[in-house]
C-alpha cells in the first residue's frame, strides 16, 4: 500500500458526461500528480500541484482540470467525455516538488474510467 | 519530443536467474531516474531511483546502472522470483522539469517456474 488513496476505483459513464476523480496523498506529501495510462499512450503526465498551487502541466486536455485543496487532497475533473478518454487515471504524491533521492513519487491504485 | 524508451517489450527468464531490463533515454538534461514495477490492476510501485551524479545504486535484490555517456539505464534483478513478474517502467525527469516524470513504454517480465 503506497498510502495514496484514489476514488472511485471504477467508473462507467456516457460520452458527453463529466466525472470527478479524487485523490488523497500520502500523509505529509505536499505534491500531487495526475497521470493517464492508456494502452496506446502509456503513462502520460497530466498535471502537478504543490501545496495548493499548480506547478507543472503536461498533456492535459482543455476539457480536463484539476485542483488541490487546503487539506492537500486533489480532484481531477474530466468533462465532455469522449470514448478516447477511457483509461486508467493515476494520482501520485511526493513530499517536495523536485526530483531527488528520498523525494520518491508514490502512485495510487488508479481509477478506471470507461466511457461508453 | 524527447522520450524514454525500452529495448525489449517482453523478457522471459527462469526462476532463480538474474534479469536485466534496459532503458534508453534521450533527454541529456535528465538528472533523476526511477524504476517502477506495475502488477496487473495496480499502480506503479517504486523500486529504486538514481541521480545523474551516480552510476550505480543497489537495493534489495535490485541494482540500477546509469550510463550517461550513452544515455542508458538498466535494472538488474538478482535471483528472479515469480513475484517479480510484472511490467517494469523506467522514468526520467530533469531538475528544471519539476517532478514531471517521462515514462518509457514498459517491459513485461515473465518469470518461468
Interface residues (C-beta under 8 A of the other chain):
Chain A: X2 X4 X31 X33 X42 X43 X44 X45 X48 X55 X56 X58 X90 X92 X94 X97 X98 X99 X100 X101 X103 X104 X105 X106 X107 X108 X109 X110
Chain B: X31 X32 X34 X36 X41 X42 X43 X44 X45 X46 X49 X50 X51 X89 X91 X93 X94 X95 X97 X98 X99 X100 X101 X102 X103 X104 X105 X106
